[in-house]
Amino acid sequence: MIVRKTENLIYKGISRLNLIQNQNAAFLIIGAQKAGTSTLFDSLCCHPQLTRSFEKEIGFFHRDKMYAKGRNWYNKQFIPSFSKQSLSYEATPEYLFFPNVAKRIYEYSPSIKLIIVLRDPVSRAYSAWNMFKQKVENDASRKRLLEVNAVFANDKQREMILNIVEHHPFPSFEYFVETELNYSKFDDFSEGHNFLRRGLYAKQIREYLKFFHSSQLLIIEMNELKNNMVEVFKKIEVFLDVKGFRGWDTKILKPSHQRSYGEKISETTKKQLKTFYAPYNEDLYELIQTRFDW
């Protein structure tokens, strides 16, 4: 993270030169949350034809206040390039989950390409809970979370964050599981916290397929990214139609934002969630014609 902030200062200085600016994003990393989007964002810019945004998560398409700033503001959030062949990108995991985002992205650029990284929904949900737990229990992180939420979040998202943060001590994962499973409008993604529903991938991907051809979506499974990183980046090169880069190095390409776990998910809860997600996962496999070891 320190390296990324240092790079941003350098790039903002460079942006004063006569470089190519205000180009549309060529592709987006749209999710899922806690599935490896930071690793992709931090690593893809090693490729000489790929140019990232100053900040990883712009949040333009899912935050109404950001979206109101307009296309020109959004396009200025990308690091200026030396070449017209450079492809700009950003990574906001919320884009996959929140409704109306697919339509907004399509209106911005019908030809844009989208990369989706999926993770076993059980471990994804537990990882998200662990992330929020650590943020809420750290005074500085909690303050930052509340500040960003107050300024940028949409009303329902702001309400959800405040509901999570106000708990003292921070509730167990089991508490959030039972609470979410008992929502009266479970299919309404805007109701309450969404640790579990972010793992209902088929519904989210179908929303994108209403606007984009399947050839514009590249779906990667997190374990594939973790265990075969170089091969994944070669697959992305083909997807984006850019030249092969010989500089991919597993010594450099390392996972970003890895967090420690104070405790493991209980076997009882894990079994409960595997049963819960089973039909949703089958729906996903049928939709994308690929099976994962979940």
C-alpha positions in Angstrom: 0.0 0.0 0.0 2.9 2.4 0.8 4.5 1.6 -2.6 1.2 2.3 -4.3 0.8 5.7 -2.6 4.4 6.6 -3.6 3.7 5.6 -7.2 0.6 7.8 -7.2 2.7 10.9 -6.2 5.2 10.2 -9.0 2.5 9.6 -11.6 0.6 12.8 -10.6 3.8 14.7 -11.2 4.2 13.1 -14.6 0.6 13.9 -15.5 1.7 17.6 -15.9 3.6 16.6 -19.0 2.1 16.5 -22.4 0.8 12.9 -22.1 -2.3 11.2 -23.3 -5.1 11.8 -20.9 -8.9 11.5 -20.6 -9.2 8.1 -22.4 -12.0 5.8 -21.6 -11.2 2.8 -19.4 -10.6 -0.2 -21.7 -11.4 -2.8 -19.0 -12.5 -3.1 -15.4 -11.9 -5.6 -12.6 -15.4 -5.7 -11.2 -15.2 -8.2 -8.4 -15.7 -10.2 -6.3 -14.8 -8.6 -3.0 -12.1 -10.6 -1.1 -11.3 -12.7 -4.2 -7.9 -11.3 -5.4 -8.8 -8.0 -7.1 -6.0 -6.1 -5.3 -3.5 -8.7 -6.6 -4.7 -8.2 -10.2 -4.8 -4.4 -9.9 -1.3 -4.2 -8.4 0.3 -6.7 -10.9 -1.3 -5.9 -14.3 0.4 -2.5 -14.5 3.7 -4.4 -14.9 2.6 -4.9 -18.5 3.8 -2.0 -20.6 0.4 -1.6 -22.4 -1.7 -1.5 -19.3 -2.2 1.7 -17.3 -4.0 1.7 -13.9 -6.0 4.3 -12.1 -4.3 6.4 -9.4 -6.4 4.7 -6.7 -7.5 1.1 -7.0 -11.2 1.5 -6.2 -12.7 4.6 -7.8 -16.3 3.5 -7.0 -17.6 5.7 -9.9 -20.3 3.4 -11.1 -21.9 2.2 -7.9 -21.7 5.5 -5.8 -24.3 8.0 -6.9 -22.3 11.0 -5.7 -19.2 9.8 -7.6 -21.3 9.0 -10.7 -22.7 12.5 -10.7 -19.2 13.9 -11.3 -19.4 12.7 -14.9 -17.4 10.9 -17.5 -14.7 13.5 -17.9 -13.9 13.5 -14.1 -13.8 9.7 -14.2 -11.4 9.5 -17.1 -9.0 11.8 -15.3 -8.7 9.2 -12.5 -6.4 7.1 -14.7 -2.6 7.6 -14.9 -1.7 9.4 -18.2 -0.1 7.3 -20.8 2.7 7.7 -23.3 0.8 5.7 -26.0 -2.6 5.6 -27.6 -2.4 1.8 -27.5 -2.3 1.8 -23.7 -5.3 0.3 -22.0 -6.5 2.0 -18.8 -8.2 0.1 -16.0 -9.4 0.2 -12.4 -10.7 -2.4 -9.9 -13.8 -1.8 -7.7 -15.2 -5.1 -6.3 -18.5 -3.5 -5.5 -19.3 -3.2 -9.3 -20.2 -6.9 -9.5 -22.6 -6.9 -6.6 -24.6 -3.7 -6.7 -27.6 -3.3 -9.0 -27.7 -0.8 -11.8 -23.9 -0.8 -12.2 -23.9 -3.0 -15.3 -26.3 -0.6 -17.1 -24.1 2.4 -16.1 -21.0 0.7 -17.3 -22.7 -0.2 -20.6 -23.8 3.4 -21.1 -20.2 4.5 -20.5 -18.7 2.0 -23.0 -20.6 -0.8 -24.7 -17.4 -2.4 -25.9 -15.6 -2.4 -22.5 -14.1 -5.7 -21.2 -14.8 -7.0 -17.7 -12.7 -9.3 -15.5 -14.4 -11.2 -12.7 -12.5 -13.1 -10.0 -14.6 -15.6 -8.0 -13.9 -17.3 -4.8 -15.5 -20.1 -2.9 -18.4 -18.2 -1.4 -18.0 -19.7 2.1 -14.4 -18.6 2.5 -15.2 -15.3 0.7 -17.9 -14.5 3.3 -15.7 -15.4 6.2 -12.8 -13.4 4.8 -15.1 -10.4 4.4 -16.3 -10.7 8.0 -12.7 -11.0 9.2 -11.8 -7.8 7.2 -14.6 -5.8 8.8 -13.8 -7.1 12.2 -10.2 -6.0 11.9 -11.3 -2.6 10.6 -13.9 -2.0 13.3 -11.5 -3.0 16.1 -8.7 -0.7 14.9 -9.5 2.9 15.9 -7.7 4.4 12.8 -9.3 2.0 10.3 -12.7 2.4 12.0 -12.5 6.2 11.7 -11.5 6.0 8.0 -14.3 3.6 7.3 -16.8 5.9 8.8 -15.4 9.0 7.1 -15.5 7.4 3.6 -19.0 6.0 4.3 -20.3 9.4 5.4 -19.0 11.2 2.3 -19.4 8.8 -0.6 -21.8 5.9 0.2 -25.3 5.6 -1.1 -28.0 5.8 1.6 -28.7 2.1 2.0 -25.0 1.2 1.9 -24.3 3.9 4.5 -27.0 2.5 6.8 -25.5 -1.0 6.4 -22.0 0.1 7.3 -23.2 2.0 10.4 -25.2 -1.0 11.5 -22.0 -3.1 11.3 -19.7 -0.6 13.0 -22.0 0.2 15.9 -21.7 -3.3 17.4 -19.4 -3.5 20.5 -17.9 -6.0 20.7 -17.9 -7.0 17.0 -20.4 -9.9 16.6 -19.3 -13.4 15.6 -19.5 -14.6 12.0 -22.3 -17.0 13.1 -24.4 -14.0 14.3 -24.1 -12.3 10.8 -24.9 -15.6 9.1 -28.1 -16.2 11.0 -29.2 -12.6 10.7 -28.8 -12.5 7.0 -30.4 -15.9 6.4 -33.5 -14.6 8.2 -33.9 -11.4 6.2 -37.5 -11.2 4.9 -36.3 -10.0 1.5 -33.2 -12.1 1.1 -33.2 -11.6 -2.7 -33.1 -7.8 -2.3 -29.4 -7.2 -2.2 -29.9 -3.7 -0.8 -31.4 -4.9 2.5 -29.0 -5.1 5.5 -25.4 -6.5 5.5 -24.5 -8.8 2.7 -21.7 -11.1 3.7 -23.6 -14.1 2.3 -25.4 -12.6 -0.7 -22.2 -11.4 -2.3 -21.5 -15.1 -3.0 -24.6 -15.5 -5.1 -22.6 -15.0 -8.2 -24.9 -16.3 -10.9 -27.5 -13.6 -10.2 -24.8 -10.9 -10.4 -23.3 -12.2 -13.6 -26.7 -12.5 -15.3 -27.2 -8.8 -14.7 -24.1 -8.1 -16.7 -25.1 -10.6 -19.5 -28.2 -8.4 -20.0 -25.9 -5.8 -21.4 -22.6 -7.4 -22.5 -21.8 -10.4 -24.7 -20.2 -13.3 -22.8 -17.0 -12.7 -24.8 -16.6 -9.4 -23.0 -16.4 -11.2 -19.6 -13.4 -13.1 -18.4 -14.1 -15.2 -15.3 -11.1 -16.4 -13.1 -11.3 -18.5 -10.0 -9.2 -17.3 -7.1 -7.3 -20.6 -6.6 -6.3 -20.4 -10.3 -4.9 -16.9 -9.7 -3.1 -18.0 -6.5 -1.6 -21.2 -7.8 -1.0 -20.4 -11.5 -0.5 -16.6 -11.5 1.7 -16.4 -14.6 -0.7 -18.5 -16.6 -3.6 -16.3 -15.5 -1.8 -13.2 -16.7 -1.1 -14.8 -20.1 -4.9 -15.6 -20.3 -5.6 -12.0 -19.5 -3.3 -10.9 -22.3 -5.2 -12.9 -24.8 -8.5 -11.6 -23.5 -7.4 -8.0 -23.8 -5.6 -8.6 -27.1 -2.3 -7.1 -25.9 1.2 -8.3 -26.7 2.7 -11.1 -24.6 4.9 -9.7 -21.8 7.9 -11.7 -20.8 8.4 -9.9 -17.5 5.8 -11.9 -15.5 7.8 -13.1 -12.5 6.3 -15.1 -9.6 8.9 -13.6 -7.3 7.3 -10.2 -8.0 3.7 -11.2 -8.5 2.6 -11.8 -5.0 -0.8 -11.7 -3.4 -1.9 -8.3 -2.0 -3.9 -7.4 1.1 -3.5 -10.8 2.8 -5.0 -10.7 6.4 -4.3 -12.9 9.4 -7.2 -14.8 11.0 -7.6 -14.8 14.8 -9.8 -17.9 14.5 -10.9 -20.4 12.0 -14.5 -20.7 10.7 -16.3 -23.4 12.7 -16.9 -26.7 11.0 -20.6 -26.5 11.8 -21.0 -23.1 10.1 -18.8 -24.2 7.2 -21.0 -27.2 6.6 -24.2 -25.1 7.0 -23.0 -22.6 4.4 -21.7 -25.3 1.9 -25.3 -26.7 2.0 -26.8 -23.3 1.6 -24.6 -22.4 -1.4 -24.8 -25.7 -3.2 -27.8 -24.9 -5.4 -26.5 -21.4 -6.1 -23.1 -22.8 -7.1 -24.8 -25.3 -9.5 -26.6 -22.5 -11.1 -23.3 -20.7 -11.6 -21.6 -23.7 -13.1 -24.4 -24.1 -15.6 -24.3 -20.5 -16.5 -20.6 -20.2 -17.1 -20.1 -23.9 -18.2 -17.3 -24.3 -15.8 -17.1 -26.2 -12.4 -15.0 -25.2 -9.4 -13.9 -27.3 -6.5 -16.2 -25.5 -4.0 
